Amino acid sequence: MDLPGSKSITLRNLVLAALAEGTTEIAAPCDCDDTREMVECLGSLGVSIETSNDYRRISVDGTGGHFSEGPITLGLGLSGTSARFLIALSALRSEVTQLVGRGSLNERPNHPLLGAVEQLGGETVSSNDGCLPLSIKGPGTFGRKVRMNGNVSSQFFSALLQIAPLLPNGLEITVDGELVSRPYIDITLNEMRKFGVAVMNDDYRRFEVLPQQYRSGHRTVEGDASAGSYFAALALIHGGTVVFENLGADSRQGDVRFLAICERLGARVRMSGEKTVVEGPEAGLINPLKGEIECGDIPDAALTLIAIAPLITGITKITGIATLKNKECDRIESPAAELRKIGVEVTTGADFIEIGELPGDVVPPNIVDIETYHDHRMAMSFAVLGTRLGNLNILDPDVVGKTYPRFWEDLDRVR
């Protein structure tokens, strides 16, 4: 199967193409709400963008970081990644940019990034304790150095890194503490490299970017590893086989590591440069896990593992997931509440979750409604569990449109 294009790579390519000079053609992007909202916001900033009717191609005429004049309001929907990237882009403007979101996006923290913008000399105003809605006004003279806490979100660092080459004196970013979700930084640095920009990375503790110009060109987006986690999990729990034609060993996406977890659970994984085959164990007989599973670097795929954990013998303890509490929903407490509905014993903490097993293939005697909490990954992860248990009713199924509109169609096709 062809996975949808990586959302993480698509959003980065859109930003970098907008910051480049000349036209960039993006092939096979992720066609989802987040992408369309980013396209609309970049258009509001004065970037000319054309999309094909089937959204399989996006053409971006870069502005070199020079955006429209006058006050601008950007509507961000539910996209946390877009919000962080556009906060940084707004710092390049000398006039006020307002950013507004809806739902849970207005509860997601941005303090470290806003503080960094202020260190650069910009002005920020938030009436919601650092959350959206907020306004940004870029500085007349940019600073060159910022410090930022690394334990909240790697998106803050990706946002600053992307604008860094366009700052008059470049940028030096110092990380306070440990930087979480490093694979997403790797994606950012890799995509910047494709656009012709080099970054000095001192073991994720300090980054230095000299003034440079992004180069436009043709980019093809690989398959989304987070989306692939659902179908790899299906192969695992049903003893089936899935082939990803557009995701391979060359990927820098952190969620590829979910495939290694599948191997620990009994699956066989074969990867070439651009292709991956996952073969589940016979009859879906999953191996018990020994020890804890640290999932700090795969925060999206961690929820897939949480949802199928009741099918694993013994207690599954997933650690290093403190950042999951600040996603579209609290991805520790919300899945815990839904698992308890079907009789699973769950213990939670600030950065871990322990999940007991169901005794055998227990089919819930009655239909159980699974709340999604407006979170697309809750819907998709629990749908995977539902294919094994049955009698799970996923509420608000359309929420998958945020990143994977054709999920239900693909699930029905592989079933």
N, C-alpha and C positions, 0 to 999 in steps of 0.2 A: 504494500500500500504506500501511497504518497502521503506523508504527514503534511499538515498545514505548515506554511513557512514559520520559522521561529519568530515569535512576537518580540523577544528581546533584541534580536538582530534587526528585525524590520524597523523598530522604533529608533534604534541607533543609526541605521542607514538613512532614515528620513532626516534626522537631525544633522548628521554629517554632510549629507547632500545639500541641505539648506545652507550650511556654513561654507561649503565649497564655492568656487566660481566655475560657471559652466553647467552643462546638463548632465545629470546622473540618471541612468536607467536602472530601476530596481525590478528584477524579475522574481516571480514566485514569492511575493511578500505574504505576510499573514493577513488574510482578509477577515477582520474582526472589528468590533466596536472601538477598541483602543487605537487601532491603526487609523480608522476613519476619523476619529476625534483628533488625532495628532495631525493628520492631513489638513483638517479644517482649521486647527489652531495656527499651523504654519502659514496657511493661506491668509489668516487674519493679520499675520506679521508682515505680509507682503511678498511671500514666497510663491512663485507660480508653480503649480503642481497639476499634472494631468494624469488621470487614471484610465485604464482600459475598462470597458463595460463589465468584464468578468473579474476585474480587480487582480488580474494576474500580472499586471505591469503598472509601475508608477514612474512617471517622468518628473524630475525635480530640477527646476532652474535655480541654481544656487545664487545667493546674494552676497557671499563673502562676509556674512555677519552684519550686513547693513539692512536694517528692517524699516518698516513704515514709520512715519512720524505721527505725532499726536497721541492722545490717550487711546489705549487698546484694551479690550476685555477678551479674555480667552476662556471658553467654556470647556472644561476637562472631563465631564462625565464622571466615570469611576476609576480612571486610570491613574494609579499612583506613580508608575514609572514616568508617564508623560508629564505629570505635575512637577516632579523633581527636575526633569530635563528642561521644562519650559521656565521654571524659576530661574535656572542658570542662563538660559537664552535671553530672558527678560532683562538680566543684568547688563546685557550689551546695549540696551536702549537708554537714552538719556531722559526719556519721558516715562510717565507712569504706565505700567502694565498691571491690570487687575486679573487675577486668576480665581475662577470660581469652579467648584465641583458640586457633586450631589451625593447624597447618601453617606456611606461609610468613608468616602474620600475626604469628607470634611472633618473626620476624626483622626486622620493619620498624621503623625508628627512630622514637622519640617524644621524644628528649631536649629539643629546643627547646620543645615544648609543655609538658612536665613542668616545665622551668625557669620557664616563664611562670606556671604554676599556683603554683609556689613564690614567685615574685615577688608574686603576689596575696595570699600569706600561707598558702596551702594546704600540705599535706604529701603527698609522693609517695614510694612505695617500689617499686622494681623489682629483682627478683633476676636480671634478664637484660639488664643494661646498657642500661636505658631502653626495652627492648622488653617486650611482654606476656609473661607475666602481670605485672600491677602493681596497686597499690592507691592510691586517692586519698582524702584527707580535706580537706574544704573549711575555710577559715579562719573564725574567729569574727568578725574584722574584716577587710574586704577592702581591699587596696591599690587604687590608681586608675591606676597607670602600669606598663606592662611594655615590655621590649625583647626582640625575638626575631629570630634569624637568618632571612633570607628565602630562602636558597638550597636548602632541603631539600624543603619541601612547603607549598603554599598552604593545604592542609587545616588546618594548625595555626592559621592566621589566621582562616579561616572559622569554626573551632570557637570561638575566643575572641570574634569579632564577634557570633556568635549569642547568647551569654550576656551580652554587655556591657550591653544595655539594662536588665537585671534587677539589675545590681550597684548597691549603694546610692549610689555616687558616679559611676556610669558607668565608662568605661574609655578610656584613651589608649594606643594601641599604636604603638611606633616600630619600623620595619623596619631591621635592620642589613643592609647590602648590597642586592643586587637581589632583588626578590620574583619568584619563578618562578610559572609557570602563572597569570598574572593573570586570564585569562578565567573561571577558577573563582571568583575573588574577585568578579568582576562578577556571576556567577550568584547568589552569596550576597547581595550588596548589593541586587540586583534583587528577590530573594524577600523579603528583610527589608522592602523598601519596600512590597511588596504587603501585608505584614502591618502596615503603618503605622509603621515605624521608619525614621528618617533617620540616615545615617552621614556624617560629614565625612571625605572621602578626599583627602589631600594628595599627589596624584601617586604613590600606592602606597608612599609613604615614611612616612606617619603617618596613622593613623586615629583619630578621636575619636567616641565614642558617649556621648550624655547619657542619664541615666535615662529610660526610656520604657516603655510597655506595648504588647505585641503585640496586634493585633486579630484575632479569629477571623473566619471567613467561608468562602466557597466558592472553591476553587482547582482549576484544571484543568491537568494536567501535559502539556506539549508532548512531541512525539516525541523520542527519544534520538538526538542527532547522531552519537554514537560508533557506535551500531548502524547508522545510516544510511551510515556510511563504507564498510561492507562491500558494500552494494547499489549505491552510487555507483561503487565500484571494479569491481563486476561489469559495470555498464553500460559503463564505460570500456574494460575489456579484451576485451569481447565485441561492442562496437558496438551495444549494446541501449539501451533506454530504461526508466527507473524514475521513478515519480511518488510522492513522499512527501506524503500528504494532511494530515499533522499536524506539519510542520516547515517554517518559512518564514523570510522575511527579518527578521522581528521577533525572532528567537531571539538570546539572549545566550550561547549555548553556544559555547565556543571551537572545538570540533571542526567547526563549520560551515565553518571555513576550509579543511577538507579539500576542499570543493567547488571552491574557487579553485585548489587544486593540480590537481584533475581538469581544470579549464579549461586550465591550462598544458600539460597532457598531451594536449589535443585534444578534450575533452568540451565540450558546450554546456550551460550551467546557466541555468535561468530560475526566479526566486524571486518569489513574492508574499508577502503578509503571513503566511499560514499554509500555503502550499503550495510545493513545490519539484519541478521536473522536471529530470532529468539525462539527456542524450542522449549516448551514447558516439560516438566517431569511427567512420566507416564501416569495417567489417570489423575493428574493434578495433585500427586502426593508430595506435599511441601516439606522440605527439611526443617527440623527445629533449628532455631538460632541459638548460638552460644554467645553470651555476653551482650553488651549494649550496642546499639547502632547509632553512631553519631551522624546527624543529618543537617548540621549547621550550614554546610555548603550546598545543600539541595533543598531549599525551603519549599519549593513548589511540589517536587516529587515526594517530599516527606509526607504530604497529606495522602498521596496514593498508598504509601506503606501503612499509614495509620488506618486507612479504611479496610485493607485486607488483613491486618494483623490478627483479627479474631480467627482466621483460618490457619494460623501458625501454631504449632504445638507449644504449650507452655506460655510463659509471660514474655511479651515483647516490650522492651524498654527502648524508647527512641529519645535521644538526648541532643543537647546543643541547639535547641529550636526556640530560643527566647524570641527571636525576630518574628516567629509565626503569630505572636499575639497582636502584631501591628499590621496585619495584612487586611484583605477585604473584610474579614471577620477575625475573631480570635480563633486561630486554627489549632489551638490546643483544647480550649474549653468547649468550643462548638462541636467538633467531631466527637469529643468525649460524651457530650449530652446525647448525641444521636446514637452512639454505640450502646449506651446504657438502655435505650429504648428497646433494643433487641436482646437484652439480657447479658451483655458483656460487662465484666468488671473492669473498671478503668480508674487509675490513679493519676492525678496530674500535679505538676509543679510549675515553677516559673519558667523552666527551660527543658522540661521533659514530660513524657507521657508513658505510662505503663498500661499495657492492654492485655487482658487475659484471653484465653481461647474459648470458642464455643465448643461444647461437647459434641463432636461429630458434626455432620452437616445438618444443623438445626434449622428447619424452615419455620419462620415466624408463623404461628397459627392464624394470625389475622394480618390484614394489611397494616403496615407500619408507615406512617408519614414521616419522611426525612426532610427536615428543614434545611434550606441551603444558606440561610442568613445573607442572601444576596451575593453569595460567593460562588463563582463559576466552578472552582475546583472542588468545592463541597459536592456539587451536583455530579460532576464527572467521576470523582473518586468513589462515592457511594453507589453510583450506577454500576461500577465494576463489581463491588461486593454483592449488589443485588442480582447479578447474573448467576451467582453461585447459590445464594440463599433463597431468592424469590421473595415475593410479598413485600418488597420495598417500593414505596411510592415517592418518587423524587418530586418535591414541590418546586414550583417556579422553574421548570426545565429550561425556559428560554434564557435563563441567566448565563448559559454557556456561550451566548453570543459575544460576551466580552472578549474572549480569546479564540473560541473554536465553534463557530456557528453551525458547522456541519457534523458536530460530534454525534448526535443521535442517529443521523443517517449512516455514518461510518460504523457506529456500534451495531446497528441493525444489519449492516452488510457483512461484517465479520462474524456475527453470531451464527 
